[in-house]
Amino acid sequence: MVESELRAAIRDAIQSLDAVAEAAIRRELAGPIDLGDSERLQFEVCPQDFGITLIQTEEEIVPDSAIPDAVPQDVLAGAEAADLDLNACIEAELLPWLAERWEAVGGPRHYRPAYAFFHGGLYESRYDLEQRRWLEVSEVWPGEGPA
């Protein structure tokens, strides 16, 4: 197995969670969301088990371990045999997938901009769900961020 094959298998596995993620995002969009001090809608991803939470409501969008659990055992075995980094490949595929789910449920019509990030700190880069690219904190909140 090569990395491109692993990433394709991960994309296929993650797509099995489309309905779960879309239903959860729709549920959250149905009610008012207080953006708080951040003034930006944000999804946080756990870098260990890849659960996704909407920061403002603290509600689960994708349950912990659902993404790694969706990857078939033969793919996991192939990745291990080829010494490929499963977590790095999941990280590479996960946020573009979340952006697709966000768009599919009409998220941009409700909240713009919206971001996702891997849990790790206030100054972590944010993934813009509309532009589908990583932004530095200074691009998300001009005038803020580490000196």
Secondary structure in CASP SS format (residue, H / E / C, confidence):
PFRMAT SS
TARGET T0000
AUTHOR 0000-0000-0000
METHOD secondary structure of the structure
MODEL  1
M C 1.00
V C 1.00
E H 1.00
S H 1.00
E H 1.00
L H 1.00
R H 1.00
A H 1.00
A H 1.00
I H 1.00
R H 1.00
D H 1.00
A H 1.00
I H 1.00
Q H 1.00
S C 1.00
L C 1.00
D H 1.00
A H 1.00
V H 1.00
A H 1.00
E H 1.00
A H 1.00
A H 1.00
I H 1.00
R H 1.00
R H 1.00
E H 1.00
L H 1.00
A C 1.00
G C 1.00
P C 1.00
I C 1.00
D C 1.00
L C 1.00
G H 1.00
D H 1.00
S H 1.00
E C 1.00
R C 1.00
L E 1.00
Q E 1.00
F E 1.00
E E 1.00
V E 1.00
C C 1.00
P C 1.00
Q C 1.00
D C 1.00
F C 1.00
G C 1.00
I E 1.00
T E 1.00
L E 1.00
I C 1.00
Q C 1.00
T C 1.00
E C 1.00
E E 1.00
E E 1.00
I E 1.00
V E 1.00
P C 1.00
D C 1.00
S C 1.00
A H 1.00
I H 1.00
P H 1.00
D H 1.00
A H 1.00
V C 1.00
P C 1.00
Q H 1.00
D H 1.00
V H 1.00
L H 1.00
A H 1.00
G H 1.00
A H 1.00
E H 1.00
A H 1.00
A C 1.00
D C 1.00
L C 1.00
D C 1.00
L H 1.00
N H 1.00
A H 1.00
C H 1.00
I H 1.00
E H 1.00
A H 1.00
E H 1.00
L H 1.00
L H 1.00
P H 1.00
W H 1.00
L H 1.00
A H 1.00
E H 1.00
R H 1.00
W H 1.00
E H 1.00
A H 1.00
V C 1.00
G C 1.00
G H 1.00
P H 1.00
R H 1.00
H H 1.00
Y C 1.00
R C 1.00
P C 1.00
A E 1.00
Y E 1.00
A E 1.00
F E 1.00
F E 1.00
H C 1.00
G C 1.00
G C 1.00
L C 1.00
Y C 1.00
E C 1.00
S C 1.00
R E 1.00
Y E 1.00
D E 1.00
L C 1.00
E C 1.00
Q C 1.00
R C 1.00
R E 1.00
W E 1.00
L E 1.00
E C 1.00
V H 1.00
S H 1.00
E H 1.00
V H 1.00
W C 1.00
P C 1.00
G C 1.00
E C 1.00
G C 1.00
P C 1.00
A C 1.00
END
